[in-house]
Amino acid sequence: MKGVILAGGLGTRLHPLTKVTNKHLLPVYDQPMIYYPLQTLCTAGIREVMLVTGGNSAGDFLRLLGNGADFGLRGIYYAYQQGEGGIADALRLCEHFADGHRIAVILGDNIFQRSIEPVVRRFAEQPSGARILLKEVEELQRFGVPVFDGERIVAVEEKPARPKSPFAVTGLYMYDERVFDFIRSLAPSARGELEIADVNNCYIRDGDLEYDVLEGWWSDAGTFESLFHAGELIAREKLRVRQQMDRQ
């Protein structure tokens, strides 16, 4: 399985910090933000990754990450997204890289406490389709939200004013090779973007989307509040690990 990190966009919610750099290069506690999704993929056993970025700081990713050897990767590849066409538009650029393989896609500002390896393994065991990861959160209006019929997801609504479940769709998506055909079938939303929720809804219409509920904490870092919160979570986690090691 191959990995994709989506780290484009202009990061306008973090102005003025993002007037001088890409959002995903900002520090979150003691590391650049982009390190966290990269480490998440690596600890799940993924060894080939494509990073999609944009804006004026794209070259800084190459200087920071190089060929990915420091992370144990066989290779890291780069693609450039013009403007802000949405998550699905950025993913569209990875078709040649995917080359018919299944892909695990993670948003560059998403940070997970625990390894996603069990989720990736379950997806690899699926005959086909997609798999998403859910988490109960309070600010549901900031995320895609699943709509349930019993235990089955029947739709994903993007940033709903009135959420129909307590779950957010986290920024981890796993797709088979059909994802690029689905993206080609999409029309831009009212925001003028190709929405990842619409990709997930294509799989739902085919009856081929599975999900897991995330264990452990999860945070994005796309607003000042969530950037600060993510740093606090990581600081507490690293302190907990150090204290545990000291007791051994």
C-alpha angles and dihedrals in degrees: 000000000000129000132226127195117195109207105154131110130087099267092224092165088066098051130169090030091057094049087083104032145013114278092237092061093058116109120260104193103307104347139054110267093244091062092070100060089040091054090045091059093043095052088052089061099257112145105176119060136175118203118204115201140151145182127067098310099060093113091057090069090059091050091048101041104025112179093337095251092130088063095047094255124150087216144343119209131195135218129181123224117205112222123327109309096153136260095292091050090054091048090052088069091064099064095102091047093050090052094185095315125125113258137209109212122198130180113240094235097051120107124190125195096210136041116275091208094110091053092047090049092052090050091051088055093053113103090226144324136061138307129204134187123231133199133182109243138163102228096060094156089073095061147044109276126204122230113215136208100192105311094334122097109230099175145356117225118203114230095334120199089217109032116211097207137027093244132097123204104240122221094265118099128171120199141177122225094282092075093089092052089052092050090053089055095055127104120208116268125236086277089059092247138115101245124218088213088065090053090053090048090056089058090045091054088054090050089239108116123106129182145196129203109236121244116211127019128312132188139175119214102210099116132047090252096049092042090055092043092051090053091052092050092050093046091052092046093051091047090051091051092048092050091048091052092048090055093053 
